[in-house]
Amino acid sequence: MHKSNRNRLRGAVALIAVTCLAAPLAACTVSVEVPKPGTDMSKFLDEMTIPELQRAMDEDKLDAVGLTQAYLDRIEELNPRLHAIVQTNPDALDLARESDERRRSDESRGPLDGIPVLLKENMDTADEQTTTAGSTALSGSTPAQDAFLVQKLRDAGAIILGKTNLSEWSNFYSSRQIPGWSAIGGQTRNPYDLERNPCGSSSGAAVAAATALATVTIGTDTDGSITCPAASASTVGIKPTLGTVSRSGVIPITSKHDSPGPIARTVTDAAITLQVIAGVDDADGDSVDGGLPEDLDEMLEQNALRGARIGVWREGHEGMDDEADDAFDMSVEVIRGMGAEVVEGADLADIGSLLQTDLLPAVLTEFKHDLNGYLASTPGDHPRDLTELIAYNQENADIELPRPLEQDYLLMADETDGDLDDPEYRAHRARLTEWAQESVDDVLREHDLDAIITLSDLPALPLEGGEHPPFQSSTRNTSVAGYPHITVPTGFTKSVLPLGISFIGTRLSDASLISYAYAYEQATGARRAPSL
């Protein structure tokens, strides 16, 4: 777009001063100050929540076109350093104009109308954008329809702004996978330290949310792929109960774990977005009504922790980083001070013993079955199954397999029969699901808990080299169980590396976890924008 048009659109965006961040949404008021053309929009884009943006648009002090253009300008400015965005949607400004027309006609579709959203680049869109999971093998893929969750966003009036980078094939490609790297998008960078690991696989979505390249982003989680990058980028990440958000039209790893969910700068924005994308989908065999209330204020309750029994999971997470330990201790005391009954010793068992015996064999079988189904049903010029994909990668190894990458996960998966009716496979999956669900539910039941908190992860490692101490996965139990897991910013190291705290619960406890996360967020205000 010509620079003069950019300046005109940028000048249409209003700068909003908010004086009621901690107040109930219905009571919040905003004052608006229109900046001059060329004003730095960083603070505005970083601090405004969805309700505040909606209120400004309702009062004609902001429009969707100006907001969308401001994000596009910011992407153009920052993405060359971050590599968080693979592509922007050529239809974005047209979608924004349609939203503005609806608002003028009093036909707004709800809280996401006019709100720019970025999608992880493994979600089908039936438009000019690609859906490749980061692989050049799918450059010619042309999905026939939007993913179910994308259609939900469109129905709600959201503006599909573009797609974010990821760990190629959502981190199920190589045992030497580089977090945040894909052949399509290059290396995603952690915005708090460009030489630090952004974690995977929804790294681009988390980095984009952290740096305000969109109001909210959508990632997918198979085992920490939302919560780990969200924690590493000082953002809120929600991995919902399995099936709460449909996986139809999302490039799969395994339907037994995969869970799309929002990443945002605030719990408010993440909760609103989850309300929109959740829904029962007949095409998804594990689809479920997630039990989210229609009234957002039922989840955004500042006093939600008062009287709650919150278990503390320390085993396998403590004693590895003094600054992380101090931050978590502070979190526990904050929660205690908010009126929660804090219960120590709520430690979840380590699933590591089942990794080779049950987890890997089950996921390899599911990956072949699910990916072959996706490739076979998706139009376009691309490999039609896993065997053809492996051959493509070998033929294009200079692009797809730069050292140290190898496609060993793909090869191992292709050696399975991909048969989900096979008794041996079913035994693996049954043991996994039973063990994982019991590992959470037994602790909740034993201590009569409403939720469990733990450190989301240790501070981000250097991008090149470095090894963590043996930190027990905070995500694997809930991922295998299909249970919800939410991470919220809790602090920073002295070198300004973010730390997150996780809220974990049983199946369909999403709404309660969101309320606890919101209360904690409001009490601490721990998030800080990256300096860039």
Secondary structure, DSSP 8 states (H G I E B T S, - for coil): --HHHHHHHHHTS-EEEES-TTS-GGG--EEEE---TT---HHHHHH--HHHHHHHHHTTS--HHHHHHHHHHHHHHHHHHH--EEEE-TTHHHHHHHHHHHHHTT---STTTT-EEEEETTB--SSSS---TT-GGGTEE--SS--HHHHHHHHTT-EEEEEE--SGGGG-S-TT--TTEETTTEE---TT-TTB---SSSHHHHHHHHTTSSSEEEEEESSSTTHHHHHHTT-EEEE-STTSS--TTB--S-TTT-EEEEEESSHHHHHHHHHHH----TTSTT-------SSGGGT--TTTTTT-EEEE--TTTSSS-HHHHHHHHHHHHHHHHTT-EEEE------GGGGIIIIIHHHHHHHHHHHHHHHHHHS-EES-SSHHHHHHHHHHTHHHH--TT---HHHHHHHHS---TT-HHHHHHHHHHHHHHHHHHHHHHHHTT-SEEEEE------BSSS--------SSHHHHHHT--EEEEEEEE-TT--EEEEEEE-STT-HHHHHHHHHHHHHHH--------
